[in-house]
Amino acid sequence: MMRHSLSGVSLLALAVSLSPTSVLAEDTATASTLEPIIITATKRSEDYFLLPSTADIANADALLSRGIDTVADLDRIFPDVNIRSRSSRAYANFTIRGQASLDFYNPSTQVYVDGLPQDSFNLTRALPGGVENVELLYGPQGSLYGRGAIGGVINIVTRKPDNEARFGFDANLTNEGAGGTFHASTPLIEDVLYGDVNLSLLDTKDMYTTTTGADVGGTRNVNGQVRLRYAPTDSPWDVTISGGRGQVSSTEEYFVLESMLEDRIAFDAPSEYDLDTWNFGINAAYDLGFATVTALTGYQKSDLDRTVFGTYTPEKQWTLSQELRIASNPDQGSPVDYVAGLYYQHLDFTRAVPVASQTSRQKIDSYALFGDVTWHATDRLDVSPGLRLDYERASAEAVGGVNFSDDNAFTALSPKLGVSYGLTDEWRVYGLLSTGFKAGGFTRNVTSANNAFTYDPQHTYNGEVGLKYRDEAGLMEVQLSAYYNVTKDYQMFVDVQPWQYLQNVGEVTAKGIDLKVRAKPTEELGITAGLAYNHTRFTDYDNPVAPGTDFTGNTVPYAPEFTANLLFDYRFELESGRGVLVPYAGLTYVSEHYFDETNTIGQKGYALVDLGVKWELDDKVTAEAFVTNVFDKTYTTYGFQYPGLGNLYQLGQGRTIGGRINMTF
């Protein structure tokens, strides 16, 4: 097993001594206290402090300070989270609280943008322009979101166009590439109709040299979106229509032999892809006074033109989703707050392997009813039950070396019960029982090497307790939680590359503790940090197509035991109205973890240190110089064993030195 040692001083000890969270310590340029956190990922506006669960948030300032440009970078700011692109960013692995996404096509964490679910090929997308904040609900979140929310839900919230005309951009230039976003918003008809446009570009240089001397590993990611919002003043209507396009061109799917890691020399096998995505959305809300009715329609289409290790395997997918819900308005002072709704999704997927004359196709229809209630039983006691009923029908066909046509249906009931009690105005305790599931179905990569083509649903049962603190002065917030969950019929890809396929492998148990803190001990100093311990193991490994194989007791892939995040910033007021200077230091730590169920290939624990200084002239202009991965740590993000070649890896980004400017007018 390849391992890298932790370099430098004991940064983890520093993180532990300070305690943890993951929200920027400073919300605005002039704030001296912390602002309360209001989230909308629960499908209604709620104070996170009152929730009977763990939630987190990072605002736009926090994202900029840590150089976070994509969803895949969010594990640098959220604890107990590990996000990695496996092979390519089209196959993202999200691990939250040990719940790894070991199904390439159906991750265990859902990503939403302004209430609309994102296609699986688009999960590690570049963050859109005009981001206000990114919210994280730790899972399972089955009662609200259904299948695929076992790890949790990431909700990206952007600022809506309104009567204020504004435009802005942020641009960065580094030794490893360049990028930026541009956003413009204006009223088209004052007090009635508004519009905006967002563009983003992320261009990273080649990070490998092949054995034949070619430079590879770079990626160019371009996204654009336009929106129209109809929201007349004093009208109950608020309707936003959006349309967007994204394009990724990359040679990132090159792999490095273990003996060549430090030199970043990749094995020379043709690997490149183009990923084109289109999206269309409608978010229509009508305010009834006591509640708001919302209808959300989303359409996404993805074309992945891919060659990996010299084999051409194009994939296409389109999805249509529709949600209709009603949610109580929080300003009514009602003893009961609620959200209830209906959900439908259709998915159509096609994969081809021309060299084998093999084509496979799937169509999946999903239906759901859901509801979540918070009963304010007393001034201090809240009781929050929830329930979701899901029905899914999948049909699959394969033509070529393997031929079959089949269909199957699955039903899941996902209950939840949470209780939250205010010990005082500053201290609150909660308990939670929640569930989640992933639907059964048919494996998408059909080859003659498959031992099975179908798999059963996966179900997770979770118990959690927590303690929250928020002082009256607004100087500190703390979340401490402990959880224990069991997953039955765990789904993961088995066998070795390139003949892996999806199958159930028995029972997995995850347990852990995470602690989050954001603090403002003085007007100048901000501290945000997060520390998490997780223990995820196969507790009853049972692969029906390989009955002689038993990995009971092994660590689940991509589930590190310890993760830590830390950010310091200190504000120096400059004289004569010259603004504020904010130096900062950030730390991300990930402990040892594995890339396969045999626990023979993986990555030893490592720490990444980021340093920077930001100059805030005012609330409209900032400039920044930064260094990420200061010690140029070499670490791997994905690895597998390939017959005849041994262990192959992909590497994380090395030291990056650069500058950034952000302007809003």
DOFIDO-939650 format. One record per residue: x, y, z of N, C-alpha, C in turn. Coordinates in steps of 0.2 Angstrom, whole numbers, plus 5000, padded with zeros to 4 digits. Layout:
N
XYZXYZXYZ...
END
This chain:
665
500449945000500050005000500450065000500350114996500750174995500550225001501050255004500850295010501350355009501050415011501450475012501450495019501950525022501950545029501750615029501550635035501350705037501950745038502050795033502650845034502550895039503050925041503050985045502850975052502651035056502451025063501750995063501550975069500950945070500350985070500150995064499551045062498951015065498850955065498250925068498150935075498750935079498750955086498451025087498651065083498451135083497751145082497451105077496751105076496351085081496551025085496250995090496151045096496751075097496751125103496351175103496151195096495651255095494951235095494751175094494151155093493951165086493251155083493151165076492451205074492351225067491751225062491951235055491551275052491651275045491351335041491151385045490851445042491351505043491451555039491851605039491751645046492351655049492251695056492051765055492051795049491851865048491351865042490751885043490251885038490251945033490452005036490552065032491152095034491352145030491952185031491952225038491352235040491352285046491052245052490852185051490452145057490952135063490652145069491052135075490752075079490252045076489951985079489751935074489551875076489351825071488551835069488451825063487751835061487351765062486751765064486351695065486351665058486351595058486351555052485651535050485451565044484751545042484851495036484551435036484651395030484051385027484051365020483451345016483451275014483951235015484051175012483551125015483151145021482651105023481951115020482051155014481451165010481051225013481251255018480951315021481451345025481351415026481851455030481851435037482451415040482451395047483151415050483151435056483751445060484051385062484751375059485051305060485151285067485151335072485251325079484651285082484051295079483451255082483351185079483751175073483651105070483851045075483450995074483650935078484150895074484650925071485150885067485750935066486250915062486850955061486850985054486951045054486951085048487551135048487751155042488351195041488251245035488651295035488551345030489251385029489351395023489951435021489751495016489851555018489651615014490151625008489951675004490451684998491151705000491151745006491851765008492251705010491951665014492351605016492551565010492151555005492351514999492951544996492951614995493451654992494151644996494051645003494651645007495051585006494651525005494951465005495151444997494951484993495051474986494651414983494051414985493551364983493251384977493351344971493051364965492551314963492551254965492051204963491751164969491251124968490951084973491451034976491951014972492450964974492850994979492951054980493451084985493051094991492451084992492051104998492351065004492651005004492950965009493451005013493751065010494251105013493951145018493251155018492951195023492451165027492151105025491651065029491951005032491950995039492250945042491850875041492150825042491850755041491650745034491950775029491750775022492450765018492350715013492950705009492650695002492850744997492550744990493150734986493150684981493650674977493350654970493650674965493450654958493850584957493450534955493750464954493850464946494450454944494550454937494350514933493750544933493650604931493050644935493050704935492550744939491850724937491750684932491050654930490850604935491350574939491150514943491450534950491050584953491350614960491150564965491650564970491550524976491450574982490850574985490650614991490650564997491050575002491050545008490850585014490250585017490050625023489850575028490250585034490150545040490150465038490650455034490850385032490350355027489850395024489450365019489750385012490150335010490550345003490050334997490250364992489850354985490250304981490150244983490550194979490150164973489550194972489250184965489450244961489850234956490050294951489450334949488850304948488350344944487850374949487850354955487350374960487650384967487950444967488250464973487850464979488150464985487750454991487550524994487750574991487650644993487250684987486750724988486450754983486650834983486750864977486850934976486350964973486151024976485551064973485851134972485551164967485751234965485051274965484951324970484351354970483751314970483751254973483151214974483151164969483551164964483551114958484051054959483850994958484350944959484850944953485450924954485950924949486150854947486150844940486350784937486950754940487050684940487550654943488250674939488250684933488850704929489050774931488650814935488750884936488850904943488950854947489050864954489650904957490150894953490750934955490950994951490351024949490351074944490751134947490951184943491151244946490651284949490751324954490251354958490051414953489351424953489051484949489251544952489251594947489351664949488751694954488951734958488351764962488151724968488651674970488451634976488451674982487851654986487751694992488051644998487951584997488151535002488051465000488451415003488351345002488151315008487551275008487351245014487451175014487551145020487651065020487251045026486750995024486350955029486650885029486950875035487250805036486650755036486850695033486350645032486250595038485850545037485350535031484850585031484650605025484050655023483550625019483350555020482950525016482250555017482050575023481350595023481150665019481650705018481550765014481750755006482250715005482550704999482550644995482450584999482350524996483050494994483050454989483650414987484250454986484850434988485450464986485650524991485250524997485450585002485650545008485950495008486150455014486750495017487250525013487750565016487550635018487050655014486850725016486650765009486550825010486350865004486750935005487050954999487351014998486951054994486751114997486251164993486651224992486751244985487051304983486551364982486651414985486151474985486451534982486151554976486351614973485951674974486151734973485751794974485351804968484651814970484151824964484251894961484151904955484051974952483552014955483652074956483152114959483152184956482852234960482852304957483552344957484052314961484752334961485152314955485352364951485752354945486452344948486752284946487452274948487852224943488452234943488852184940489552174944489852124943490452114946490852054943491452044946491851984943492351974949492551914948493151894952493651854947494251864947494751834943495351814947495651754945496251734948496751714943497351724945497951694940498451664945498651604943499051564947499551534943500051504946500551464942500251394939499651384942499351314939498751334935498651394933498051404928497751474930497151484928496751544929496051534929495651574931494951564931494551634934493951624934493551684936492851674935492451724937491751724936491551794935490951804931490651864929489951864930489651914934488951914935488651984934488151984931487752054930487052044931486752094934486052084936485752154935485152164932484752224931484052214931483652264933482952264932482752284925482352234922482152254915481452294915481052284920480452324921480452334929480552394931480652414938480052384942480252354947479752324952479352264949479552244943479152184940479652134938480052144933480452094930481152114930481552054931482252064933482652014929483252024927483651974924484351974926484751914925485451914927485751864922486451874922486851824918487451804922487651744922488251724926488751684921489351694921489851664917490451644921490751584920491251564924491751524920492451524921492951494918493451464923493651404922494151374926494651334922495251364921495751334917496351314921496451244921497051224925497551194920498151204922498751184917498751104918499151074913499351004913499750994920499550934923499950924929500350864929500350824923500750764922501150774916501750734916502050724910502050644909501950624903501850554901502550524900502550454900503250424899503550444892503150464887503350484881503550564880503450594886503650664886503050714885502450694884501850734883501550764889501350824889501050854895500250844895500050814900499350804901499050814908498450814909498150814915497750884916497750924911497350994912496650984911496251034913495551044912495351114911494851124906494551184905493851174906493551214910492851214912492551284911492051284907491651344905490951334907490651384910489951374912489551444911488951444909488551504908487851494910487551544912486851544914486451604913485851604911485451674911484851654915484551704918483951694922483451754921482851744921482351794921481851784927481751844931481351834937480751884937480151854938479551894938479351894945479351954948479251964955478952034957478352044954478052114955478052134963478152194964478152224971477452214973477352184980476752174983476352124979476652084975476252024972476451964976476051914976476251844979476651804975476751824968477151784964477851794964478251744963478951754962479151694958479351704951479451654947480151674943480551614944481251624940481351574935481551594929481651544924482451544922482751494922483451484921483651444915484151454912484451414906485151414906485551364906486251364906486551314902487251324901487651274897488351264900488651204900489251194903489651154898490351164898490751124894491451114898491651044898492251024901492650984896493251014895493750974891494350954895494550894895495050874900495450814898496050814901496450754900496650724907496250744912496350724919496350654920496150604916496050534917496650504915497250534916497850494916498050474923498450414923498650384930499350374930499550384936500350384938500450314941500950284939501250224942501550244949501550194953501750214960502450234961502850204956503550224957503750294954503250324951503350384948502950444951502650434957502250484960502550554961503150554964503450614965503650654959503750614954503950654947503350664943502750644945502150654942502150634934502450574933502450544927501950494926501450504921500850464919501050414914500650354915500750304910500350324904500750314898500450344892499950294889499350304891498750274888498250324886498050334880497550384878496950394882496950454885496350464890496150544889495550554887495250624886494550614886494250674888493450674887493250744886492650754883492250814883491650804886491450844891490750834894490350904893489850894889489350944888488750934892488550994895487950994899487451044898486851034898486351084897485851084902485551144905485051134910484551194909483951174911483451224911482951214917482751274920482451264927481851314927481351304931480851344933480751344940480751394944480651394951480051454952479451424953478851464953478551464960478451514964478251524971477651564971477151544975476551594976476451594984476451654987476451664994475651674996475451625000474751625002474651665008475251695011475151725017475351685023474951635024475151585030475651535027475751525021476151475018476351495011476851455008477051475001477051404997476751404991476751354987477251364982477651304981478251314976478251254971478351274965478351214959479051224956479451174956480151174953480151124948480351144942480451104936481151104934481451044933482151044931482251004925482651024920482850974915483650984914483950924913484650924912484850874907485350884903485550844898486350844898486650784898487350774898487650724893488150744889488450704884489250704886489450634888490150624890490450584884490850624881491250594875491950574878492050504880492550484884492950434881493650444881494150384880494550384886494650324889495050314895495450244894496050254895496550194894496450164887496350214882496250194875495650164873495150154877494450134876493950184875493550184870493050244869492450214872492150254877491550234881491050294881490750314876490350374877489750364881489450414885488850404889488450464888487750454888487250504888486750504893486550554896486050554901485550614901484950604901484550664903484050654908483850704912483450694918482850754917482250734919481750784920481450774927481450824931481250824938480650874939480150864943479650904945479450894952479450954956479250954963478751004964478250984968477751034970477651024978477751084981477651084988477351144991477151134997476851195001477251195008477451255010477851265016477651325020477551315026477251365031477751425031477551485031477951545032478251555039478851565040479151565047478951625051478651675048478551735052477751735054477451685054476751675056476651665063477151645067477151625074476751565075476651525071476151465072476551415076476151375080476451325084476651265080476451265074476651205069476951235063477551215061477851235054477951175050477851175044477851115040478051125033478151075029478251065022478051005020477651005014477450935011477450945004477550885000477550894993477550824989477550834983477550784978478250784974478450734972479050734968479050684962479350694956479350654951480050664947480350614945480950614941480950564936481150584929481250534924482050534922482350474922483050474920483150424914483550454909483650404903484450404902484750344902485450344902485650294897486150304893486450264888487250264888487450204888488250194888488450144882488950164878489150124873489850104874490050044871490750024871490849994864490950034859491050014852491449964850492049964854492549914852492249844854491849834859491449774860490749764857490549814853489949814850489349804855489449844861489049834867488749904868488049904869487649964871487149944876487149984882486649974887486250034888485650024890485150084891484750074897484650124901484150124906483650184906483050164909482550214910482250204917482350264921482050254928481550314929481050294932480450334934480450334942480450394945480450394952479850444954479450414959478850454962478950454970478750514973478750514980478250564983478050554989477650594993478050604999478150675002478550685008478150735012478350735018478150785023478550795029478650855032479050865038478750915042478650905048478350945053478750965059478751025061479051045067478451075072478351045077477851065082478251095088478151165089478451195094477951185101478151135104477751105109477751155115478251185117478351235122478851295119478951345123479451395121480151365120480251305123480951275122480951205119480451175118480351105115480051105108480451075104480251065097480250995095479750965092479650895090479550895082480050855079480050865072479950795068479350765067479350705063479350725056479550665052479550675045479450605041479150605035479050545032479050555024479350505021479350505014479250435011478850435006478650365002478950374995479350334993479650334987479450264983479350274977479150214972479650224966479950174964480450184958480350124953480350134947480350084942480850094937481250044936481850044932481849984927481950004921481949964915482649964912482949904910483649904907483649854901484049874896484149834890484849834888485149784886485849774883485849744877486249764872486249734865487049734864487249674861487949664859488149594862488749594865489049534867488649504873488249554877487749534882487149564880486649524880485949544878485449524883485049574885484549564890484049624890483449604892482949664893482549644900482549694904482249674911481949744914481549734919481349794923481149764930481149814935481049804942480749864945480449854951480149914954480349904962480449964965480649964972480250014976480050004982479750054986480150064993480150124995480550135001480150185006480050175012479750215017480350245021480350315022480950345025480650385031480650365037480350405042480950445046480750495050481250535054480850555060481250565065480950595071481550635075481450695076481950735079481650775085481950785090481750825096482350865098482150935099482650985101482351025107482851035112482651065118483151115120482851175121483251235124483351225131483951205133484151205140484151275143484451325139484351395141484351435134484351495134484351535128484951525124485551495127486151485124486351415122486051365126486151295125485551255123485751215118485151175115485451105114484951055116485150985115484650955110484850905106484350875102484550795101484050765099484050695097483750675090483950635086483750615080483750545078483250515075483150455072483050465065483450445060483250465053483450405049483250405043483350345038483550375031483850335027483950345020484050285016484050295009484050235005484350254998484650204995484750204988484350144984484050164979483650114975484050064972483750004971484049954968483949964960484249914956484249924949484649884945484949904940485349874935486049904934486549874934487249904933487249934926487549994926487550024920488150004915488749984918489249964914489249894912488949874907488749804906489349774901489649724904490249684900490149614901490449574897490449504897490749474904491149514907491449494913491049504919490449534919489949544924489749474927489749464933489449404936488749414938488549484938487849494940487649564937487049574935486849634932486249674936486049644941485549684946485849684953485549734957485749744964485049764967485049754974484449764978484549834981484049864984484049934987484549924993484749984995485149995001484850035006484850025012484450055017484950075023484850135026485250155031484850185037484950165043484650175049485050215054484950275056485350325059485150345066485550355071485350385077485850435079485650495081486150545082485950595088486350615092486250665098486750715097486550775099486950835098486850885104487350935104487350995109487551055105487151105105487351165102487351225107487851275105487951335110487951395105487651445107487651515104487651565109488151605110488151645116487751715114487451745119487051805118487351865114488051865116488451925113488551905105488451855103488551835096489351825094489751805099490451795098490651725097490251675098490451605097489851565096489851515092489451465090489751395090489451345093489751275094489251225092489451175088488951115087489451055089489151005093489450945095488950895094489150845090488650785088488950715088488550665090488850595089488250555086488550515081488050475077488250405077487750355075487850285074487350265069487650235063487150215058487350145056486850105053486950045050486650045043487050015038486750015032486749945030486149925027486049855025486049855017486349795015486349785007486749845004487349855007487749915005487949904997487949954993488049954986488749974985489149944981489749964979490049924973490449954969490749924963491249874966491249814963491649754965492049734959492549694960493049664955493549714954494049704949494549744948494449784941494749844941494649884934495049844929494749844923494249884921493549854920493449794924492849754924492449764930492449824933492049834939491349834938490849814942490149824941489849824948489249854949488949874955488549814958488649804964488349744968488249754975487849724979487749724986488249684989488549714995489049674998488949675006488349675008488149665015488049725019488349725025488149775030488749815032488649885033489149925035488949965041489349975045489150015051489650075052489350135053489750195054489550235060490050255064489950295070490450345071490350405074490750455074490550515079491050565079490850625083491150675079490750735078491050795075490950855079491350905079491350965083491551025079491051075079491151135075491151195079491551245078491551305081491651365077491351415077491551475074491551535079492051575080492151615085492451685083492251735087492551805086492751835092493251805095493451825102493651895103493851935097493952005097493652035091493652095090493452125084493852115078494452095079494952085074495052015072495051965077495151895076494551855075494651815070494051765068494351695068494051645071494251575071493651535068493751495063493251445062493651375061493351325063493751265063493251205064493451145062493051085062493451025063493250975067493650915068493150855069493250805066492850745065493150685066492850635070493150565070492550525067492750475063492350425060492650355059492250315061492450245061491950205057492050185051491650155046491950085044491550035045491849965043491349925040491549875036491149815034491049775040490449775043490249725049489949665047489849655040489549585038489649585031490249575028490349575021490049515018489649525013489349465010489149485002489649464998489549474991489249414988488649414986488349344983488649314977489049364973489349334967490049314968490349324974490949304976490949274983490649224984490449194991491149174995491649164992492249154996492649214998492449274996492749334998492449365004492849385009492549405016493049465018492749525018493149585020492849615026492549575030492249595036492749625041492649685044493149715048493549765044493549765037493949815034493649885034494049935033493750005032493450015025492850045025492550065019492950115015493050105008493450145004493250225005493750265005493650335005493350365011493450325017493150345023493650355028494050415028494550435033494250435040494650415045494450415052494450485055494950525053494950595055494950645050494550695050494650755046494650815050494950875048495050935052495050995047494751045049494751105045494951165050495351215048495451265052495551335048495351385051495451455047495551505052496051545052496151605056496151665051495851715054495951785050495951835055496351885053496451945058496452005054496052055056495852115053496252175055496652205051497052265052496752325049496452375052496152435049496752475047496752495041497252545038497052615039497452655039497352725041497052765034496752825035496552865030496152835025495652795027495152765023495452715018495952685019496352635014496052565015495552555019495252495019495552445025495452385024495652335029496152285026496652265030497052205028496952145032496752095029496552025032497051975030497551965034497951895033497551835036497651785033497351725035497751655034497651605038497951545037497451485038497451445033496951385033497351315033496951265036497251205037496751155035496851105031496451045030496850985031496550935035496850875037496450815035496750765032496350705030496750645033496550605037496950545039496950485034497250435036497350375031496650355029496650335022496050305020496250265014495750225012495950175007495450185000495750154995495350164988495050104986495050044990494749984988494549944995494049894994493849865000494349815003494849794999495349755001495849785006495849855006496249895011497049885009497149875003497849865001498149924997497749974995497950024991497550094994497950144995497650194999498150254999497950305004498350365005498450375013499050385015499150395022498950465023498850485030498650555032499050605030498750665028499150725026498750785028499150835028498850905029499050955024498550995022498751045017498651115021499151155020499151225023499051275017498551325019498451385014498651445018498951495015499151555017498851615012498651665015498551725011498451785014498351845011498251905014497751945009497251965012496652005008496652075009496552115004496452185005495752205003495452235008494752255007494752325007494652355001494652425000493952455003493452415001492752435004492352375003491752375003491352315002491252294995491552334990491452324983492152294980492652314983493352294980493752264985494052204983494552164987495052134982495652134985496252104981496552054986496852004983497151944987497751914984498251894988498751854986498751794991498851734988498851674992499251614989499351574994499751514992499351454995499151404991498851344993499351284993499251234997499651184998500351204999500551245004501151285005501751245004501651185007502251135008502351085002501951104997501951064990501850984992501350974996501250904998501050864992501350804991501150754986500650704989500050704986499550654989499150634983498850574984498450544979497650554981497250554976496550564977496150504974496450454970496150404968496650354966496450284967496950234965496650164964496950124960496650064958497250014956497149954956497649904953497349884946497849884942497649864935498149804933497849754930498149694929498749714924499349684926499949694922500349754923500049804926500349874928500449884935500049854939500149864946499649924949499849964954499450014956499550084952498950114951498950174947498550224951498750284951498550344955498350404951497950444954497850514952498050554958498350614956498650654962498250724963498350744969498050814970498450864968498250924968498550984966499151004970499751014967500351034971500251114973500851134975500851204978500651254972500151294974499851344970499951414972500251464968500451534970500051574966499651624969499251664964498951724967498551764963498251824966497551824963497151854967496351864965496151934966495651954962495352014963494652004962494252044966493552034966493252104966492752124961492552194961491752184960491352224963490652224962490452304962489952314957489752384956489052384956
END
